Amino acid sequence: THGAVSQQVRLLEEWLGASLFERHNRRVTLTPAAKAYLEKIGPVFEQLSQATARYGVSETVSQRLSVNAPATFTLRWLVPRLAKFRAGHPDVDVNVETSNEPLESLKEDYDIVIRGGPDTFYGYSMLPFLSEERLPVCSPALLQRVPLRLPDDLRQHTLLHTSSLPRLWPDWLASAQLPALRPAATLTFDHFYLSLQAAIDGIGIAMGPTALVSDDLASGRLVAPFAGPRLPSRSYCTYVPNGKTGDERVVLFRSWLKREGMG
């Protein structure tokens, strides 16, 4: 309970002979002494956690690798490639959960968290493995019905939007020197993967992340009607708790992601 936690904090402060928290109405912050203390004891607790995970549970459980990644990335890039990892490392059970929450808001501990970056988080090691840009993509069948030779021809089409990324189309149109363009219609989805599926189904034109539509472009399910402009985008990165960077499963999965990202 909240009261029990407060009591333990008070006992710890009395035992240390130092104040650990500065209290400001409904929030608390670490004192300089607490920050210095955390910097020293944090790695020790991480080593204890790693040792317990390795030697304190059965070998079957210890081979489980927990991964948290964004939903669209998981659906369109990670899942189609996981069979390769399983084929090379059948003894590692990968447990994938999807979330778009910021890393610092996650309520559970994961071996690997995949998010955009590069960013810096205290207690985590970061490695980028996949870069991308964004440009319009659509079904080839749609272009047969309504040709699209120049960006200005978008006036005759339906533009597919994602509510969580409302600036994609406005930014691209501005880069194409068409900030005032009005399409024939717009359609908005709450998830990126839905707008991409709508593009595959010939409903309209979506802003496609090159990394996540590469398989569709290669197979011909999607085409990119314009070579540019291309909007820059953040890279995909792995974030691993410092105490787990030496874990064999983590090293294997990170190395595999890097190879797949370069390929």
N, C-alpha and C positions, 0 to 999 in steps of 0.2 A: 504494500500500500504506500501511498504518498507519505504518510506519517512515518512508516518504518524506514523508508529510504532516507528521509530527513534525519531520523535518529542515527542511522549508520554514518551519514555524512558528518554529523556533529561529533560522534565518537572518533571518527577518523581524524578530524581536525584537532580534537583534544589530544589524541595520541601523537600526532605529528608536531603539535605545538605551533601550527600555522593555519591561517585562513586559506581555504581553497576556492571559495566562490565569493564574487561580489554580487549582491542581490539588488535588483532594480525592479521594484514593483512586481510584475508577473514574469520576469525573466532573470536569469543568472548568467554571469560570465566568469571565466576562469581568472584567478589572480595571477600575477607574474610567477609566484612560487608554484602554483598549480601547473602552469604551462611547462615550467622547467621540470617538475616532477613527472608529468605525463610523458615528456620527451624521453625520460630515462626508463620509466617502467613500461611504457607502451610496447616496445619490442619484446620485452620479457614475457608479457601476457600473450603476445602473438606467437612466440615460440612455444609457450605452454599449450596454446590452442592447437597448433600444428602437430605437436608431439602427441597430444591426446587423440586427435583425429587419426593419426597414423598408427598408434600402438594401443589405443584404448578401445577400439571397436574392431569388429571382424574385418577380415581382408576384403570381403565382398562389399561391405559398406564403404570402406576406405577408398575403393576404386571409383566411387561415384563422383562425378564432376558437375557442380552446379553452375549454370550459366544464366545470366539475365541479359536480355537483348530487346531492342525495340521490335514491335510487332511486324511492321512492314519489312524491315531488314530480315527478320527471322523467316517470314513467309516466302520472300522472293529471292533471298540470297543464301541464307544459312541452311535451311531445311533441304533444298535441292542438292547440297554438297555434303551433308552429314554422312551419307552412305559411304563416301570415300574415307572419312575419318574412321568410321566403324570398321571398315574393311581392313584398315591398317592397324587399328588398335582395338580389337574385339573385347579386350579385358577392361576397357574404360567405359563405364555407363554414363552417358551425358544426359543430364536433366536440364532441359531448357524451359525457362519461364520468360514470358514477354511482359514488358512494361515500358512506358515512355516517361516514367518519373525521373527526375534528376537523381544522380547517384546518391547525393547526400540525403535524399528523402526516402530511400529504400529502407524498409523496416526489417529486412532479413539480411543475413550475411551470405554472400555468394563467393565462389572461388574466382569467377571471372564475370565482370560486368562490361558489356559492350555499349558504348555511347559515342556521340560525336566528340570531336576534339581537334587538336590536342588541348586538354585542360589539365590543371594541377589540383589534386586533392590530397590533403594531409593523410598520410598513412597508406597511400596507394602508389603503385608503380604503373605508369602509362606507356603503352606502345601503339603507334598507329599501324594499321595493316591494310587499309583499303581507302583509296581516294575516289572522288566522283565530282561530276559537274551535272548541271540540269539543263535540259532543252526539251522542246515540244516533241511528243511522240504520238502516233495514232495507228490505227489498223490500216493495212494496205487496201482493204475493201472500201473503207471510207473515202480514200482518195480517188477510187474509181467512180464513186457516186458524185463527189464534189471535189474537183481538182484543187490542189494547193501548191501553187508554183512560187508565190512570193508571200512574205509575212502579211502583206496587206490583204491577202485572200482570206485571212482568218475572220474577216467580217462575215463570211458566209457560213461559218462553222459554230459548233457548240464548244465552249471552253470548259474543261473539267477542273474544278477547284477542290482543294482540301482545306477544311475549316481551320486546322491547326497551323497551316502555312499559307495565310491569306495573301502574302506579298509576292508569291512566286510569279504569277502571271503579270501583275503590274510591273514588277522589276524587269521581267524579260521583255515586255512590250516597250518599256522605257529604253532598254538597251538596244532594241531594234528600231529605235527612233519613231515609235508609234504609240506614245503614251495615251493618246485620246481614242485609240481604236475601240469600237463597240462591236462585239461579236453578235451573231444571229441569236445566240442564247447562251446561258451559263447553267451549270449544274454543280452543286457543292456536296461533297461527302465528308464524313467525320474522320475517316481513316485514309491514309495515302494509298494503301493497297486497293481500296475500293475504286478510287479514281483511276488507278492503273488498269484494273480489271475492266472498268467501263470503256477505257480506250481500246483494250484488246477486243472488246465486244462491238466496237464500231460506233459507240454512242457519241463520242466527241474526241477532243484532243487534250491530252494531259501534259503536265510538266513532268518529264521523266528523269529520275536520278540515273545517270549512266551506269553506275554500279549495279543498281537493282533491276534494270531492264536489259542488261547486256545479253542474257540468255534469250529474251524475247526478240531482240534485234537480230541475233544470230540465227534464230529459227525462222524469222520472217513473220512472227505473230504481230510484231510492231515494226514500224519504220520511223526514221527521223527525217521529216521532209526538208529541214533546213540544217545546213552545216553549222550555223551559228546565228546569233550569238549564243554563247554558253555561259550560264550563271555559275560562278564559283560556289563551292559548297564545302562544309567541314568534312574532315576525314572520319572514318570509323576507327575507333581505338579500343584496346582492351585496357581495363582498369582492374588491377589485382592487388588485394591487401598485401602489404610488404611482407608479412609473415608467411605468405603462400607463394611467393615468387620462385622459390626453389622446389616446390612440389612437382614431382615428375609429370603428373597428369596435366597440370597447368602449363608446364614448359612444352609438352607435346602439343596441346591444343593451340597455344599461342603460335608456335612455329608452323603448325598446319594452316592456321588462319592467314599468316603472313604469306605462305606459298600460294594459297588460293587467291589471295588478294593481288599478288603480283602476276598471276597467271591469267 
